[in-house]
Amino acid sequence: MDRHFDFVVVGRGMMGAAAARHLTATGASVALVGRGEPADWQKHDGVFASHYDSGRITRTIDQDPDWALLAKRSIARYRAIEAESGIGFYGETGCLISGPAGGDFLNAVEAVVKRHALEAPLFDRAALRARFPWFDLPESSAGVFEMEGAGYIDPRKLVAAQVACMERAGGVSISDDALSVTDAGDRASVALKAGGTVTGGRVLVATGGFSRAPGLLPKVPALAIKARTVVLAQLSPEQAEAYRTMPSWIDESAGPADHFYFLPPIVYPDGHSYLKIGGDPTEVEIEEEEAIRDWFRGEGRPEAIVHLKRLLARSIPDLDPVRLVSAPCVTTYTVHGYPYAGFVGSDRIALLTGGNGAAAKSSDEIGRIGADLVIRGKMDEPDYMTDFAVHFR
């Protein structure tokens, strides 16, 4: 017999876990379908996710007012999620965004600072040097620094916290992959890889880069899946202590190929502290689902690894890491640059996907939007300028 719930969420990632938590908080019966992070990436035959990491930047300061609002509302709920779940995932170390002084990039960031009345002053080059002595920036640079409500999150732990809250409220985790989601008339049906089905009054699919999987949805969403590489610098305990007050950092001082993001010392599952740098110099799209799996089983792109190591050495000249390692991830882009949140083929099946390289910090609010969509049966988000509309191939 099929297991039936008011709502089924497919995808145990950052958006899906958040949506499941918000749905269970209403008292509805909810199932969350997804296997989670595999113990052995090389032998894993299912889906992967880019939240298999321990550091993502969080901040409200942004060029875009909608992304800023998504982040602001999510950040406001971090501590409550930590308290409810008993899982800490938030490091409030602050975030620095730097770029050419007086340029359009920092002007747009400052406009968001004013819009949301943030405590995020603009520092000139001399002030940056005094406040952040580890970082080497061009003389033409300035930076906006947000101290409160910014820093980093551990995405693995955030997902674990969301799931813990969901289960505590009565939600059910189903450790399996979904093969297809179909409209069954009075309900939507999810076929499971291990066999059998689970049904819901409505199903919300939040499967990231795997949302284009053949047969998963009635219509294929228009998404661009891009391969990304990051480099991690392992620190000694002494180095980790010396860099303890570093903020997260986004820099666009140089040309687009040299833009990067940086995370301060974070303890990873192996017990060591790492700095992290990302920012690929070129765009590499992945089309086939199996190619996405192959990418996750690798170590990233060699050219990107060399590039990121150079940026790290240039930006933190005194850094002498124990070792440097690389890792792969993917980023899912939508047509309009904001998450997709809308129905697919019927009012029983909805899609929530498309982080656009900016969603980890904002995932709780994105999950709330997805949950509200399937509860109401329509989009109703007047505070955002975008409509989150789903585009299809």
Backbone torsions as a table, in degrees:
resi	resn	phi	psi	omega
1	MET	NA	136.7	176.7
2	ASP	-62.6	143.3	169.4
3	ARG	-85.9	130.8	-176.3
4	HIS	-118.9	139.9	179.7
5	PHE	-135.6	163.0	173.3
6	ASP	-61.6	-44.0	-179.3
7	PHE	-137.7	143.2	171.4
8	VAL	-121.7	132.0	174.3
9	VAL	-109.9	124.8	178.2
10	VAL	-102.8	119.3	-178.5
11	GLY	118.0	108.8	-176.3
12	ARG	-95.9	41.6	177.7
13	GLY	-98.6	-159.6	-173.1
14	MET	-70.0	-42.4	178.7
15	MET	-72.8	-45.0	-177.4
16	GLY	-63.9	-44.5	179.5
17	ALA	-63.7	-38.9	178.1
18	ALA	-64.9	-45.2	179.3
19	ALA	-60.6	-41.4	179.6
20	ALA	-62.8	-39.8	177.4
21	ARG	-63.1	-45.7	-179.3
22	HIS	-63.9	-36.4	179.6
23	LEU	-68.6	-43.8	-179.7
24	THR	-66.1	-27.8	-180.0
25	ALA	-64.8	-17.9	177.9
26	THR	-84.0	-8.2	-176.3
27	GLY	92.8	0.3	178.9
28	ALA	-72.7	158.0	172.6
29	SER	-85.0	130.3	-170.1
30	VAL	-136.8	137.5	170.8
31	ALA	-118.8	137.7	176.2
32	LEU	-113.3	117.3	-176.1
33	VAL	-102.0	126.4	177.7
34	GLY	162.0	146.1	-174.9
35	ARG	-88.6	-15.6	-177.6
36	GLY	80.2	-173.1	-174.6
37	GLU	-70.3	130.7	179.0
38	PRO	-73.0	147.3	177.4
39	ALA	-69.0	-34.1	-179.2
40	ASP	-126.0	104.0	-177.7
41	TRP	-62.7	-34.7	-174.6
42	GLN	-67.5	-32.9	-176.6
43	LYS	-98.3	-3.7	-175.4
44	HIS	-70.6	133.2	-177.9
45	ASP	-112.0	8.5	-178.8
46	GLY	-108.6	-154.7	-178.9
47	VAL	-80.5	158.6	174.1
48	PHE	-118.1	173.5	175.1
49	ALA	-148.4	151.1	-177.0
50	SER	-82.0	-3.4	176.8
51	HIS	-81.6	3.9	175.1
52	TYR	-74.0	70.3	-173.2
53	ASP	-160.0	166.5	-177.9
54	SER	-115.8	2.6	-178.9
55	GLY	-146.3	121.5	171.0
56	ARG	-137.2	141.3	-179.6
57	ILE	-69.3	141.7	171.1
58	THR	-129.5	137.8	179.8
59	ARG	-172.9	158.1	172.0
60	THR	-91.5	-34.8	-179.7
61	ILE	-56.0	130.8	-172.1
62	ASP	-166.0	160.5	173.6
63	GLN	-75.5	-25.8	-169.9
64	ASP	-109.4	125.9	-176.6
65	PRO	-66.2	-32.7	178.6
66	ASP	-69.0	-44.8	177.0
67	TRP	-63.9	-34.4	177.1
68	ALA	-63.5	-41.9	179.9
69	LEU	-68.9	-40.9	175.1
70	LEU	-56.2	-44.1	-179.5
71	ALA	-68.7	-46.0	-176.5
72	LYS	-57.8	-44.7	-178.5
73	ARG	-69.6	-35.0	177.5
74	SER	-67.6	-48.7	-177.6
75	ILE	-58.5	-37.2	-179.9
76	ALA	-61.8	-18.6	-178.7
77	ARG	-103.7	-4.5	-176.0
78	TYR	-54.9	-51.9	-173.1
79	ARG	-65.2	-35.5	178.2
80	ALA	-66.7	-38.9	177.7
81	ILE	-65.7	-41.8	176.3
82	GLU	-59.9	-45.3	-177.7
83	ALA	-65.6	-42.2	-177.8
84	GLU	-68.8	-38.7	-175.8
85	SER	-88.2	-24.2	-173.5
86	GLY	77.1	14.8	-178.0
87	ILE	-118.2	118.8	177.6
88	GLY	-84.8	132.9	-179.1
89	PHE	-138.9	-0.3	-168.8
90	TYR	-116.8	123.6	174.6
91	GLY	-110.6	109.1	-176.0
92	GLU	-88.1	73.3	-177.1
93	THR	-98.1	-4.9	-177.2
94	GLY	89.0	164.1	179.6
95	CYS	-139.3	132.1	176.3
96	LEU	-107.1	130.8	170.9
97	ILE	-118.4	121.6	-175.5
98	SER	-123.1	155.0	180.0
99	GLY	-175.0	-174.1	-179.8
100	PRO	-60.2	130.8	179.6
101	ALA	-61.1	131.7	178.6
102	GLY	76.8	5.2	-177.5
103	GLY	-84.7	169.9	-178.0
104	ASP	-62.0	-34.3	-177.5
105	PHE	-61.2	-54.9	-178.8
106	LEU	-70.6	-30.8	176.3
107	ASN	-61.2	-40.4	178.8
108	ALA	-66.6	-39.4	177.0
109	VAL	-63.4	-43.7	179.2
110	GLU	-63.2	-33.6	177.9
111	ALA	-63.8	-38.9	177.1
112	VAL	-68.2	-37.8	176.6
113	VAL	-57.3	-45.4	-179.9
114	LYS	-68.9	-40.2	-177.9
115	ARG	-59.1	-39.4	-176.5
116	HIS	-103.7	8.8	177.7
117	ALA	51.8	50.0	-177.8
118	LEU	-86.9	151.9	172.0
119	GLU	-89.5	90.0	-175.0
120	ALA	-149.5	83.2	-175.7
121	PRO	-70.9	156.2	173.6
122	LEU	-91.3	126.2	178.7
123	PHE	-106.9	136.7	171.2
124	ASP	-81.3	-179.9	-174.1
125	ARG	-60.0	-41.3	-179.6
126	ALA	-64.0	-41.9	179.6
127	ALA	-67.8	-36.8	176.0
128	LEU	-61.9	-43.8	180.0
129	ARG	-61.7	-39.8	-178.8
130	ALA	-72.4	-39.7	-175.2
131	ARG	-80.0	-34.7	-175.0
132	PHE	-126.6	73.3	-171.7
133	PRO	-65.1	-16.3	-178.4
134	TRP	-76.3	-26.2	-169.0
135	PHE	-93.7	137.2	176.8
136	ASP	-107.5	118.0	-177.9
137	LEU	-124.8	151.7	175.4
138	PRO	-59.0	153.3	-179.9
139	GLU	-62.5	-22.3	-178.3
140	SER	-84.8	1.1	-174.6
141	SER	-86.9	153.9	167.7
142	ALA	-136.6	174.1	-177.7
143	GLY	-154.9	146.7	173.5
144	VAL	-102.1	127.9	-177.0
145	PHE	-119.7	120.8	176.7
146	GLU	-106.1	114.3	-176.8
147	MET	-89.4	-53.0	-175.7
148	GLU	-85.7	136.8	178.6
149	GLY	74.6	25.2	-178.7
150	ALA	-147.4	161.9	-179.9
151	GLY	147.1	-111.2	179.5
152	TYR	-149.5	159.9	169.7
153	ILE	-123.1	155.4	170.8
154	ASP	-96.2	105.7	-174.0
155	PRO	-63.8	-34.7	176.0
156	ARG	-58.6	-46.4	-176.8
157	LYS	-72.7	-32.1	176.8
158	LEU	-64.3	-44.1	177.0
159	VAL	-61.2	-43.7	178.7
160	ALA	-60.6	-38.9	179.2
161	ALA	-66.9	-42.4	178.6
162	GLN	-61.9	-44.1	-179.4
163	VAL	-65.4	-40.8	179.2
164	ALA	-61.3	-41.9	177.8
165	CYS	-64.8	-41.8	179.0
166	MET	-60.6	-47.9	-178.1
167	GLU	-66.9	-36.5	178.4
168	ARG	-63.4	-31.4	179.3
169	ALA	-86.6	5.3	176.1
170	GLY	104.9	0.5	177.6
171	GLY	-69.9	155.4	-176.3
172	VAL	-114.9	129.5	174.2
173	SER	-94.1	131.1	176.4
174	ILE	-116.9	108.9	-175.1
175	SER	-82.9	84.5	-178.6
176	ASP	-161.2	163.7	173.9
177	ASP	-95.4	147.9	175.5
178	ALA	-92.0	135.0	176.6
179	LEU	-93.8	-38.3	-178.9
180	SER	-156.8	154.0	175.4
181	VAL	-127.7	120.9	-175.0
182	THR	-131.6	154.0	176.8
183	ASP	-82.5	121.6	-178.9
184	ALA	-109.1	26.0	177.3
185	GLY	92.1	-85.9	-179.5
186	ASP	-92.4	6.8	-179.1
187	ARG	-163.4	171.2	172.5
188	ALA	-111.6	144.3	-173.9
189	SER	-117.2	135.1	178.6
190	VAL	-113.6	115.5	176.3
191	ALA	-83.7	130.6	-174.9
192	LEU	-99.8	148.0	-177.5
193	LYS	-62.6	-37.6	-178.3
194	ALA	-77.2	-4.3	-178.2
195	GLY	110.6	152.2	179.7
196	GLY	83.9	179.6	-178.9
197	THR	-138.4	164.1	169.2
198	VAL	-133.5	140.7	-176.6
199	THR	-121.8	157.2	178.0
200	GLY	-145.4	155.0	173.5
201	GLY	-57.1	-39.3	169.2
202	ARG	-141.1	150.5	177.6
203	VAL	-120.3	132.3	176.1
204	LEU	-109.5	118.6	-178.5
205	VAL	-98.7	120.8	-178.9
206	ALA	-132.7	72.9	-170.5
207	THR	-113.3	20.3	171.3
208	GLY	52.1	-130.8	-177.8
209	GLY	-66.2	-11.5	178.6
210	PHE	-97.0	10.3	-178.8
211	SER	-69.3	-15.0	177.4
212	ARG	-92.6	5.3	-175.4
213	ALA	-53.4	135.3	-178.1
214	PRO	-55.5	126.2	176.0
215	GLY	82.3	-4.6	-177.2
216	LEU	-68.0	-46.7	-175.4
217	LEU	-120.2	158.3	178.0
218	PRO	-62.1	-29.0	177.6
219	LYS	-134.3	148.4	-176.4
220	VAL	-91.8	121.8	-180.0
221	PRO	-71.0	150.0	176.4
222	ALA	-82.1	103.8	-177.7
223	LEU	-135.2	146.9	170.9
224	ALA	-111.5	121.6	-179.3
225	ILE	-102.7	119.5	-174.6
226	LYS	-117.5	134.5	178.4
227	ALA	-74.7	135.2	178.8
228	ARG	-127.8	151.2	178.0
229	THR	-126.5	139.8	173.5
230	VAL	-126.5	156.4	176.1
231	VAL	-121.1	134.3	179.1
232	LEU	-113.0	131.3	178.3
233	ALA	-106.4	110.3	179.5
234	GLN	-73.2	135.4	-179.0
235	LEU	-109.4	150.3	168.4
236	SER	-73.8	162.6	176.9
237	PRO	-56.2	-36.1	180.0
238	GLU	-67.3	-41.7	177.3
239	GLN	-65.2	-42.4	179.9
240	ALA	-59.4	-39.4	178.4
241	GLU	-68.9	-40.0	-179.8
242	ALA	-65.8	-30.9	-179.0
243	TYR	-99.2	11.9	-170.7
244	ARG	-57.5	-33.3	-176.2
245	THR	-95.3	11.6	174.8
246	MET	-62.1	142.8	171.8
247	PRO	-91.2	171.0	162.5
248	SER	-68.7	157.9	-170.9
249	TRP	-149.0	130.7	172.2
250	ILE	-120.3	124.9	-175.8
251	ASP	-124.9	128.4	173.9
252	GLU	-128.8	38.9	-178.1
253	SER	-71.4	-35.1	-178.3
254	ALA	-98.9	-165.5	179.6
255	GLY	-67.8	166.1	-175.7
256	PRO	-53.6	-35.5	-179.2
257	ALA	-65.3	-21.8	-178.2
258	ASP	-106.0	11.4	173.0
259	HIS	-68.6	142.5	179.7
260	PHE	-150.6	165.2	169.5
261	TYR	-125.0	153.8	-171.5
262	PHE	-142.1	141.3	176.2
263	LEU	-121.2	142.6	-176.8
264	PRO	-75.0	-177.2	-177.4
265	PRO	-56.4	124.9	177.7
266	ILE	-134.0	136.8	178.9
267	VAL	-81.1	123.6	179.4
268	TYR	-94.1	171.6	-175.7
269	PRO	-57.7	-22.7	178.8
270	ASP	-80.0	0.0	177.5
271	GLY	90.6	-6.5	179.9
272	HIS	-94.9	155.1	175.8
273	SER	-94.1	138.2	-179.6
274	TYR	-132.4	144.4	160.3
275	LEU	-89.0	152.3	-179.2
276	LYS	-131.5	138.0	174.8
277	ILE	-132.2	139.9	178.3
278	GLY	-142.0	163.0	-179.2
279	GLY	139.1	84.2	-176.6
280	ASP	-70.2	138.9	-179.3
281	PRO	-76.8	-18.4	-179.1
282	THR	-135.0	158.5	179.9
283	GLU	-92.3	126.4	177.2
284	VAL	-126.6	109.1	-179.9
285	GLU	-89.8	148.1	176.7
286	ILE	-117.6	128.0	-176.5
287	GLU	-97.9	-47.1	-172.1
288	GLU	-88.3	144.3	-179.3
289	GLU	-60.2	-42.4	-179.7
290	GLU	-66.3	-30.3	177.5
291	ALA	-67.3	-31.6	175.3
292	ILE	-64.7	-43.9	178.0
293	ARG	-61.9	-43.9	179.3
294	ASP	-60.9	-39.2	179.3
295	TRP	-62.4	-43.7	179.9
296	PHE	-65.3	-25.3	-179.8
297	ARG	-81.3	-6.2	-178.5
298	GLY	-97.8	-162.5	-177.0
299	GLU	-118.8	12.9	-178.1
300	GLY	100.7	-177.3	-177.2
301	ARG	-93.6	126.6	-175.7
302	PRO	-54.1	-41.4	-178.8
303	GLU	-64.4	-38.0	179.0
304	ALA	-68.4	-36.9	178.9
305	ILE	-61.3	-46.8	178.4
306	VAL	-60.4	-44.9	-179.5
307	HIS	-60.8	-46.8	-177.7
308	LEU	-68.6	-36.4	176.0
309	LYS	-62.7	-39.4	178.1
310	ARG	-64.5	-44.8	179.2
311	LEU	-62.9	-39.8	-179.9
312	LEU	-64.3	-44.8	-179.9
313	ALA	-65.8	-36.8	179.6
314	ARG	-71.0	-37.5	-172.4
315	SER	-84.8	-28.5	177.6
316	ILE	-128.3	78.6	-170.9
317	PRO	-59.5	-29.9	-176.6
318	ASP	-86.5	0.6	-177.3
319	LEU	-69.5	129.2	176.4
320	ASP	-133.0	79.1	-171.7
321	PRO	-70.4	157.5	174.5
322	VAL	-62.7	-41.7	176.7
323	ARG	-164.4	162.4	175.8
324	LEU	-118.5	131.4	177.8
325	VAL	-129.7	157.5	179.9
326	SER	-118.8	162.0	179.4
327	ALA	-151.5	151.3	178.3
328	PRO	-95.9	155.0	165.4
329	CYS	-153.3	175.2	174.5
330	VAL	-129.9	154.3	176.7
331	THR	-122.6	135.4	-176.7
332	THR	-106.5	119.0	-176.6
333	TYR	-108.6	140.6	176.6
334	THR	-100.3	172.3	-179.5
335	VAL	-65.0	-42.2	-174.8
336	HIS	-97.5	-2.1	175.3
337	GLY	86.5	6.4	175.6
338	TYR	-124.5	163.5	178.7
339	PRO	-58.9	148.1	169.7
340	TYR	-83.0	133.7	172.6
341	ALA	-147.0	101.2	-177.5
342	GLY	-173.4	173.9	-177.1
343	PHE	-86.2	152.6	-174.5
344	VAL	-124.9	99.2	173.4
345	GLY	81.9	-23.8	177.6
346	SER	-162.2	171.6	178.9
347	ASP	-88.6	15.0	175.3
348	ARG	-99.7	-21.9	-172.9
349	ILE	-123.0	124.1	180.0
350	ALA	-122.8	155.6	179.9
351	LEU	-119.5	137.1	175.5
352	LEU	-134.7	105.0	-175.8
353	THR	-162.9	169.6	175.6
354	GLY	99.4	79.3	-179.3
355	GLY	-77.4	-23.7	177.8
356	ASN	55.8	27.3	178.6
357	GLY	74.2	12.6	-174.4
358	ALA	-138.4	9.3	-164.9
359	ALA	-97.5	-16.0	-174.9
360	ALA	-56.1	-49.6	-178.2
361	LYS	-64.4	-27.9	-173.5
362	SER	-100.8	6.8	-168.4
363	SER	-63.7	-30.3	-179.2
364	ASP	-68.2	-41.0	178.1
365	GLU	-70.5	-37.4	176.0
366	ILE	-62.1	-41.9	176.0
367	GLY	-61.7	-38.7	178.0
368	ARG	-63.4	-40.3	178.8
369	ILE	-62.7	-43.2	177.5
370	GLY	-63.7	-41.7	178.4
371	ALA	-63.6	-44.5	-179.4
372	ASP	-63.9	-35.6	178.4
373	LEU	-59.5	-48.7	-176.6
374	VAL	-76.8	-23.5	174.4
375	ILE	-71.2	-48.6	-176.1
376	ARG	-79.2	-30.8	-173.3
377	GLY	83.9	10.8	178.1
378	LYS	-161.7	160.4	176.8
379	MET	-81.6	133.6	179.2
380	ASP	-147.5	79.5	-176.9
381	GLU	-131.3	71.5	-174.1
382	PRO	-67.0	-16.5	-178.3
383	ASP	-78.3	-9.3	-179.4
384	TYR	-107.5	143.4	178.1
385	MET	-77.0	-32.0	176.3
386	THR	-78.8	156.8	177.4
387	ASP	-102.2	1.4	178.0
388	PHE	59.8	21.4	-174.1
389	ALA	-62.0	141.9	177.1
390	VAL	-84.1	130.1	172.7
391	HIS	-105.3	147.3	-175.8
392	PHE	-120.7	158.8	177.2
393	ARG	-71.2	NA	NA
